[in-house]
Amino acid sequence: MARFYSGSAALSKVEGADVTGTEEVVIPKRKIWDKVAVLQALASTVNRDTTAVPYAFQDDPYLIPTSSAESRSFLLAKKSGENAAKFIINSHPKYFQKDIAEPHIPCLMPEYFEPQIEDISEAALKERIRLKKVKASVDMFDQLLQAGTTVSLETTNSLLDLLCYYGDQEPLADYHFQQREKSEELEEATEENNEKSKKGGHQFVTWRAKNNAERIFALMPEKNAYSYCTMIRGMVKHRAPMQALNLYTELLNNRLHVDVYTFNSLIEATAMTNEKFEEKWNNILELLKQMVAQKVKPNLQTFNTILKCLRRFYAFGRLPALQTLREMKAIGIEPSLATYHYIIQLFYQYENPAKASSLLIYDIMNHLTGKKFSPRDPDDDMFFQSAMRVCSSLRDLELAYQVHGLLNTGDNRKFIGPDQRRNFYYSKFFSLLCLMEQIDVTLKWYKDLIPSVFFPHSQTLIDLLQALDVANRLEMIPQIWKDSKEYGHTFRNDLKEEILTLMTRDRHPAELQVAFADCAADIKSTYESQDARQKAPDWPANALNCIAVLFLRAGRTQEAWKMLGLFKKHNKIPRNELLNEFMDSAKASNSPAQAIELVKLASAFSLPVCEVLTQRVIADFAISQEQKEALGNLTALTSDSDSDSSSDSDGDIGEGK
């Protein structure tokens, strides 16, 4: 020991250190790190890859979805596989006893749903309650009463919890193998429809009179405040507000007090009654006064419940909502994202809000900018959807950027919601960019968001096409059509007609016309493949006209003349402009036969332009006498049909008089 420490002693003497005492060493407190702290630190160093698909879709490259419909099918199939695996494991737990996970992961091991205690006892009742066996628990409770066994108050309250939570019904299985897919139109539905769809696939249970919960509650020899609170919350949850309010009156008569969660349910029950808005609000205020009298401190859910109920009060609820928000801040409760969601829903129920209310969203965003949020309310994930909807209705791009900046602050991106709400948010955001932003910036957002964040709807691509039209960047149209095919919009007629109309409206340089003609040929092939799938194929007249014009302008004359046959086949009338362009093409190629065929087509449809075309043929082409007589006959037939139709219309007018 002396040998090891001699060097240190000598060193201190050389340096002349005069050690008169020892300094106190303060050992810092041990910091408790989160189990995933290292992963979070690593994740913070990586930015989102705009060229990669969302994490949920990272699988076999062949299975990666390329459209909104495919993404829904992918997620449904993935969830169905998880449910099927869980079903097999829980149905045959004896085959899955080997635990290979380290550390142990309970959710990967089989769950036991069958009771193990067979005798009639309170322990058996507790086991059935824990396994959520509603009917078996009620039967065991009745057997205990018949045997003269007294069930403890705690166990009886647990049974009431089970019955009130599930509405005296057996809980639904967690294995939903069949789920309905929502169409593209439903994804852009209102928030109210989103709430309904969120409940889709689940059985809606209503409170039945004299059910097992009420029967057991009446049989209880003693009831405490917990028993009443459980019954009240169960009645409100299953849409029995009047019974809940009556039971609350009984609780007060027994000089009992309720907790804050029961008060929240009572506020919701008050808003369900068939009374006027003012009476409902006065009743809510009375409940708040009773909370003060019972020294029950409200929580975030109390105020959010009030705001959620005030949404149904329309214009009447605006002033009480602002009072509620001020009261929250006065007692030190920080509003959550759901709080502002309810405020936005109340003040921006219409597409064109009042001028005074339209300023409220700016105050909200100025208050929230730069903040990071954690989950505090089940409806927190609805805020960004509501905020972006308001930005779209106000046509305010700067506000939309502010909302999007808040979304990308910290981990706020987690509050974007499920796939349906995410698509709604980004569709509104990108459509606003197309309407208000410069085209270069819009195209940059297009590459950044699509398809790494969301798959565009056909209307989103139409908005982009209109933005390209305004900025005179129509050379991008073939690329947009190529992208639209990848995103599953091959058979969207409104999108195809918008593309064809923009390409046809003006003449362009020869190189661009060739690219447009190739795009038109590709669109034409989609109509032909669509015809093969339909029993009664029907081409839009606008599509036929546009494709023929694009073929003519690109010098693909033979294909353009074939398009005229489709007009006859599908009984569509060609436009006068198209016929004139065909006549110019026939003149350029010095083909009188084609010109005469064009006049025949116009005569077959009894078009007024037939006479003008005939005169152009006679003036511009060297034709024989027989051809001239044939043209004269066609013109005469057309004029006769026109006179007949005009006389018929005159006769109809006379009869009308």
Stockholm file with secondary structure:
# STOCKHOLM 1.0

chainA/1-657         MARFYSGSAALSKVEGADVTGTEEVVIPKRKIWDKVAVLQALASTVNRDTTAVPYAFQDDPYLIPTSSAESRSFLLAKKSGENAAKFIINSHPKYFQKDIAEPHIPCLMPEYFEPQIEDISEAALKERIRLKKVKASVDMFDQLLQAGTTVSLETTNSLLDLLCYYGDQEPLADYHFQQREKSEELEEATEENNEKSKKGGHQFVTWRAKNNAERIFALMPEKNAYSYCTMIRGMVKHRAPMQALNLYTELLNNRLHVDVYTFNSLIEATAMTNEKFEEKWNNILELLKQMVAQKVKPNLQTFNTILKCLRRFYAFGRLPALQTLREMKAIGIEPSLATYHYIIQLFYQYENPAKASSLLIYDIMNHLTGKKFSPRDPDDDMFFQSAMRVCSSLRDLELAYQVHGLLNTGDNRKFIGPDQRRNFYYSKFFSLLCLMEQIDVTLKWYKDLIPSVFFPHSQTLIDLLQALDVANRLEMIPQIWKDSKEYGHTFRNDLKEEILTLMTRDRHPAELQVAFADCAADIKSTYESQDARQKAPDWPANALNCIAVLFLRAGRTQEAWKMLGLFKKHNKIPRNELLNEFMDSAKASNSPAQAIELVKLASAFSLPVCEVLTQRVIADFAISQEQKEALGNLTALTSDSDSDSSSDSDGDIGEGK
#=GR chainA/1-657 SS CHHHHHHHHHHHHHHTCCCCSCCCCCCCCCCCCCTTHHHHHHHTTCCCCTTSCCGGGCSCGGGCCCSHHHHHHHHHHHHHHHHHHHHHHHHSGGGCCCCCCSSCCGGGSCCCCSCCCCSSSHHHHHHHHHTTCHHHHHHHHHHHHHTTCCCCHHHHHHHHHHHHHHTTSCCCCSCCCCCCCCCHHHHTCCHHHHHHHHTTTSCCCCCCTTCHHHHHHHHCSSCCHHHHHHHHHHHHHTTCHHHHHHHHHHHHHTTCCCCHHHHHHHHHHHHHSSSCHHHHHHHHHHHHHHHHHTTCCCCHHHHHHHHHHHGGGGGGGHHHHHHHHHHHHHTTCCCCHHHHHHHHHHHCCSSSCCHHHHTHHHHHHHHHTTCCCCCCSTTGGGHHHHHHHHHHHHTCHHHHHHHHHHHTSTTGGGGGCSHHHHHHHHHHHHHHHHHHSCHHHHHHHHHHHTTTTCCCCHHHHHHHHHHHHHTTCGGGHHHHHHHHHHTTCTTCHHHHHHHHHHHHSSCCCHHHHHHHHHHHHHHHHHHHHHHHHCSSCCCCHHHHHHHHHHHHHTTCHHHHHHHHHHHHHTTCCCCHHHHHHHHHHHHHTTCHHHHHHHHHHHHHTTCTTHHHHHHHHHHHSCCCHHHHHHHHHHHHHHHHHHHHHHHHHHHHHHHHC
#=GC SS_cons         CHHHHHHHHHHHHHHTCCCCSCCCCCCCCCCCCCTTHHHHHHHTTCCCCTTSCCGGGCSCGGGCCCSHHHHHHHHHHHHHHHHHHHHHHHHSGGGCCCCCCSSCCGGGSCCCCSCCCCSSSHHHHHHHHHTTCHHHHHHHHHHHHHTTCCCCHHHHHHHHHHHHHHTTSCCCCSCCCCCCCCCHHHHTCCHHHHHHHHTTTSCCCCCCTTCHHHHHHHHCSSCCHHHHHHHHHHHHHTTCHHHHHHHHHHHHHTTCCCCHHHHHHHHHHHHHSSSCHHHHHHHHHHHHHHHHHTTCCCCHHHHHHHHHHHGGGGGGGHHHHHHHHHHHHHTTCCCCHHHHHHHHHHHCCSSSCCHHHHTHHHHHHHHHTTCCCCCCSTTGGGHHHHHHHHHHHHTCHHHHHHHHHHHTSTTGGGGGCSHHHHHHHHHHHHHHHHHHSCHHHHHHHHHHHTTTTCCCCHHHHHHHHHHHHHTTCGGGHHHHHHHHHHTTCTTCHHHHHHHHHHHHSSCCCHHHHHHHHHHHHHHHHHHHHHHHHCSSCCCCHHHHHHHHHHHHHTTCHHHHHHHHHHHHHTTCCCCHHHHHHHHHHHHHTTCHHHHHHHHHHHHHTTCTTHHHHHHHHHHHSCCCHHHHHHHHHHHHHHHHHHHHHHHHHHHHHHHHC
//
